[in-house]
């Protein structure tokens, strides 16, 4: 997660993947790990932030199931 919106400090954007109601998704290279990841960038709105927290919680559950 980028601090103060400084995505470029942590990730290098490689490609735009899509746009939706809550924001956009980009394909990134994660600095320091050489992983390629998808990053969802949410619009700056309180309800979108809450939805993002719910998505994060759900995705963490899926990740634990795969292990």
C-alpha positions in Angstrom: 0.0 0.0 0.0 1.4 3.4 -0.9 1.8 6.0 1.7 0.5 9.5 0.9 -0.4 8.4 -2.6 3.2 7.9 -3.6 2.7 4.7 -5.6 6.0 5.2 -7.5 8.1 4.7 -4.3 6.9 1.1 -4.0 5.8 0.1 -7.5 6.6 0.8 -11.1 3.5 0.9 -13.3 3.9 -1.4 -16.3 0.4 -1.3 -17.8 -3.1 0.0 -17.3 -5.5 -3.0 -16.8 -8.9 -1.4 -16.3 -11.2 1.2 -14.8 -14.4 0.7 -12.7 -16.7 2.5 -10.4 -14.2 2.6 -7.5 -11.1 3.5 -9.4 -8.6 1.8 -11.7 -6.3 -1.2 -11.7 -2.7 -1.2 -13.0 -0.1 -3.9 -13.5 3.0 -3.1 -11.5 6.5 -4.3 -10.7 7.0 -4.3 -7.0 10.3 -2.7 -6.1 12.7 -4.8 -4.0 10.9 -8.1 -4.6 10.8 -8.2 -8.4 7.2 -9.5 -8.2 4.6 -8.4 -10.8 1.3 -7.5 -9.1 -2.0 -5.8 -9.8 -2.7 -2.7 -7.8 -6.1 -1.2 -7.4 -6.1 2.6 -7.0 -9.3 3.8 -5.4 -10.9 7.2 -5.9 -10.6 9.5 -2.9 -14.0 9.0 -1.3 -14.9 7.7 2.1 -17.4 5.0 0.9 -14.8 3.8 -1.7 -12.2 3.5 1.1 -14.5 1.4 3.2 -15.3 -0.9 0.2 -11.5 -1.2 -0.4 -11.1 -2.4 3.2 -13.8 -5.0 2.7 -12.1 -6.2 -0.5 -8.8 -6.4 1.2 -10.2 -8.5 4.1 -11.9 -10.9 1.6 -8.8 -11.3 -0.5 -6.7 -12.1 2.5 -9.1 -14.9 3.3 -8.7 -16.3 -0.2 -5.0 -16.0 0.1 -5.0 -18.0 3.3 -7.1 -20.7 1.7 -4.6 -21.2 -1.1 -1.7 -21.9 1.4 
